[in-house]
């Protein structure tokens, strides 16, 4: 029996994880984009988790030290209410990372289920995809603003508002993979042998969606962080009492000409984080793409 192939209960051959599959992740870690992007993200996550414990409360008001430049009253200066910008940026990192990860996980989970059903169960395809097309026709920012206006600006509402526009993209991706895999010989053999549908989807179809979903998750995470910052900047995101990079920049734009550091530091943190996420995504794409992987043997 060939390595990495095991017989299906119904007699069809199904690919199983092999040493070569494990080696793909080793190749990914040798990719400079994955390595350096992962290191930057790990540092940002570490600082976001433990950093606020070592700085002052980001909500503390001190009008006597308002609008002080960096170095005089703190590493990143103070804002118009005398709050420490450095501590607020660290707290904002928590919000952005939580939103990015939550949106990526939820969108991938829901989109995976809908894509598997739409791609494999023929009669559901038209129904699910027309609903997805309808969601994609609504601008994501407008949908998010409408949801937040109706239900209030909370972290859960912001996550839900950003998740909904991302689900159709994941669904379409999974559906395209399923439509390709279902025509493979080993899937047709399993169907002919009478293997149940849920067993075929779990054993044969689902493993083929993992690689593209991992790459898609990184782009969703970066996009969610940007969307959350945009909503915060427009005043429709996280409440002002919870520091986020978007509302920090929104509050500081009035004083931008006098105190540009209020906008510069959270903007720089957002740019570096999203750039690191996208670099990791590009590295994983180059590694997991079969056409590119063949050239890396």
C-alpha positions in Angstrom: 0.0 0.0 0.0 1.3 3.4 -0.9 2.5 5.7 1.9 0.0 8.2 3.2 -3.0 6.2 1.8 -5.4 4.1 3.8 -8.4 2.0 2.6 -11.8 3.5 3.2 -14.3 1.5 5.1 -16.2 1.1 1.8 -13.1 0.2 -0.2 -12.2 3.6 -1.6 -8.7 5.0 -1.0 -8.5 8.2 1.0 -5.5 10.4 1.5 -4.2 10.6 5.1 -1.8 13.0 6.7 1.8 11.9 5.9 5.3 12.9 6.6 5.2 15.2 3.6 2.1 17.0 5.0 4.1 17.6 8.2 7.0 18.8 6.2 4.9 21.5 4.6 4.7 23.2 8.0 8.4 23.0 8.4 8.8 24.6 5.0 6.3 27.3 6.1 8.4 28.1 9.2 11.5 28.4 7.0 9.6 31.0 4.9 10.9 34.4 5.9 7.4 36.0 5.6 5.9 33.4 8.0 8.8 33.5 10.3 9.2 37.3 10.7 5.5 38.0 10.5 4.9 35.4 13.2 7.6 36.9 15.4 6.1 40.4 15.1 2.6 39.1 15.8 3.9 37.1 18.8 5.6 40.2 20.2 2.5 42.3 19.7 0.3 39.7 21.4 2.7 39.4 24.3 2.8 43.2 24.8 -0.9 43.4 24.5 -1.4 40.7 27.2 1.1 41.7 29.8 1.8 45.3 28.9 -1.2 47.0 30.5 -0.2 45.5 33.9 3.0 47.6 33.9 1.5 51.0 32.8 -1.0 53.4 34.3 -4.7 53.0 33.9 -5.5 54.2 30.3 -8.7 55.9 31.5 -7.0 58.0 34.2 -7.6 61.7 33.6 -4.9 64.3 34.4 -5.7 67.7 32.9 -2.5 69.2 34.4 -0.4 67.1 31.9 -2.7 67.3 28.8 -1.2 67.4 25.3 2.4 66.8 26.5 4.8 65.5 23.9 6.5 62.1 24.0 9.2 61.9 26.6 8.0 64.7 28.8 5.0 63.0 30.3 5.2 59.5 29.0 6.8 57.3 26.3 4.1 58.4 23.7 2.9 61.6 25.4 -0.6 62.5 26.6 -3.9 63.3 24.9 -6.3 66.2 25.3 -7.5 64.8 28.6 -4.1 64.1 30.0 -4.4 60.3 29.5 -1.2 58.4 28.8 -1.2 57.5 25.0 1.2 54.6 25.5 -1.1 52.8 27.9 -4.1 53.5 25.7 -2.2 52.1 22.6 -1.4 48.9 24.6 -5.1 48.5 25.6 -6.1 49.1 22.1 -3.9 46.3 20.9 -6.0 43.9 23.0 -9.2 45.1 21.4 -7.8 44.8 17.9 -6.4 41.3 18.4 -9.5 40.0 20.0 -11.7 41.4 17.2 -9.4 40.1 14.5 -9.1 36.6 16.0 -12.8 36.4 16.9 -14.0 37.5 13.4 -11.6 35.1 11.7 -12.6 32.1 13.8 -16.4 32.7 13.6 -16.4 33.6 9.8 -14.3 30.5 9.0 -16.5 28.2 11.1 -19.8 29.4 9.6 -18.4 29.8 6.1 -16.9 26.3 6.2 -20.2 24.6 7.1 -22.2 26.6 4.5 -19.6 26.0 1.8 -19.5 22.3 2.4 -23.2 22.0 2.2 -23.6 24.3 -0.8 -20.8 22.5 -2.7 -21.8 19.0 -2.0 -25.6 19.0 -1.6 -26.8 20.2 -5.0 -30.3 21.3 -4.1 -29.0 23.7 -1.4 -26.4 25.4 -3.7 -28.7 27.9 -5.3 -30.4 28.8 -2.0 -27.2 29.3 0.0 -25.3 31.1 -2.7 -28.1 33.5 -3.5 -28.2 34.5 0.2 -24.4 35.0 0.1 -24.7 37.1 -3.1 -27.2 39.3 -1.3 -24.9 39.8 1.7 -22.0 40.6 -0.6 -24.0 43.3 -2.4 -24.3 45.3 0.9 -21.2 47.5 1.7 -19.5 46.0 4.8 -19.1 49.4 6.5 -22.7 50.5 6.0 -23.9 47.1 7.2 -21.7 47.4 10.3 -22.9 50.9 11.1 -26.5 49.9 10.7 -26.2 47.0 13.0 -24.3 49.0 15.6 -26.9 51.8 15.4 -29.7 49.4 16.0 -28.2 47.2 18.8 -25.6 49.5 20.4 -21.9 49.8 20.3 -20.5 46.8 22.2 -17.6 44.5 21.5 -19.9 41.6 20.6 -22.0 43.8 18.2 -18.8 45.0 16.5 -17.6 41.5 16.0 -21.0 40.3 14.7 -21.2 43.3 12.3 -17.7 42.6 10.9 -18.3 38.8 10.7 -21.5 38.9 8.5 -19.8 40.5 5.4 -16.9 38.0 5.7 -19.0 34.8 5.7 -19.9 34.9 2.0 -16.2 35.1 1.0 -15.4 32.0 3.0 -18.5 30.2 1.8 -17.6 30.9 -1.9 -14.0 29.7 -1.3 -15.0 26.4 0.4 -17.7 25.8 -2.2 -15.2 26.1 -5.1 -12.9 23.6 -3.3 -15.7 21.2 -2.7 -16.9 21.4 -6.3 -13.4 20.4 -7.4 -12.8 17.6 -4.9 -16.2 15.9 -5.4 -15.1 15.1 -9.0 -12.0 13.2 -7.9 -11.8 9.5 -8.4 -11.6 8.5 -4.8 -14.7 10.5 -3.9 -16.7 8.9 -6.8 -15.4 5.5 -5.6 -16.6 6.2 -2.1 -20.0 7.3 -3.4 -20.3 4.2 -5.6 -19.4 2.0 -2.6 -22.3 3.5 -0.6 -20.3 5.6 1.9 -22.5 8.0 3.8 -22.4 11.6 2.8 -21.2 12.9 6.2 -18.3 10.4 6.1 -17.3 11.5 2.6 -17.4 15.1 3.6 -15.3 14.6 6.8 -12.8 12.1 5.4 -12.3 13.3 1.8 -13.7 16.8 1.3 -12.9 18.6 4.6 -9.1 18.0 4.6 -8.8 19.7 1.2 -10.3 22.9 2.5 -7.8 23.3 5.5 -4.9 24.9 3.6 -6.9 27.6 1.8 -8.9 28.4 4.9 -5.7 28.9 6.9 -4.6 31.5 4.4 -8.0 33.1 4.2 -8.2 33.4 8.0 -5.1 35.6 8.0 -6.6 38.0 5.5 -9.9 38.1 7.4 -8.1 38.8 10.6 -6.2 41.8 9.1 -9.3 43.1 7.4 -11.3 42.9 10.6 -8.7 44.9 12.4 -8.9 47.6 9.8 -12.7 47.6 9.8 -12.8 47.9 13.6 -10.4 50.8 13.4 -12.5 52.5 10.7 -15.7 52.1 12.8 -14.0 53.4 15.8 -12.7 56.4 13.9 -16.2 57.1 12.6 -17.5 56.9 16.2 -19.6 53.8 15.4 -17.3 51.2 16.9 -16.1 50.3 20.4 -17.4 52.7 23.1 -15.0 55.6 23.8 -14.5 54.4 27.4 -12.8 51.3 26.0 -9.5 52.4 24.3 -9.1 51.1 20.7 -6.8 52.3 18.0 -9.7 53.6 16.0 -11.3 55.8 18.7 -7.9 57.0 19.9 -7.2 58.4 16.5 -10.8 59.7 16.3 -10.4 61.7 19.5 -7.0 63.0 18.5 -7.8 64.2 15.1 -9.1 67.6 16.4 -5.6 68.3 17.8 -3.6 66.7 15.0 -1.8 69.9 13.9 -0.6 70.6 17.5 -0.2 67.0 18.8 0.3 64.6 15.9 1.6 61.8 18.2 -2.0 61.1 19.4 -2.8 59.8 15.9 0.7 58.7 14.8 1.3 56.0 17.4 -2.0 54.1 17.3 -1.9 54.4 13.5 1.7 53.0 13.4 0.6 50.1 15.7 -2.3 49.3 13.5 -0.2 49.4 10.3 2.5 47.2 11.7 0.0 44.6 13.0 -2.0 44.4 9.8 1.2 44.2 7.8 2.5 41.4 9.9 -0.7 39.5 9.5 -0.7 39.9 5.7 3.0 38.9 5.5 2.1 35.7 7.3 -0.8 35.1 5.0 1.4 35.6 1.9 4.0 33.2 3.3 1.4 30.6 4.0 -0.1 31.0 0.6 3.2 30.5 -1.1 3.9 27.4 1.0 0.5 25.8 0.8 -0.3 26.5 -2.9 0.3 23.1 -4.6 1.8 24.8 -7.7 4.4 26.6 -5.7 4.9 23.7 -3.3 6.1 21.5 -6.2 8.9 24.0 -6.9 10.0 23.8 -3.3 10.8 20.1 -3.2 
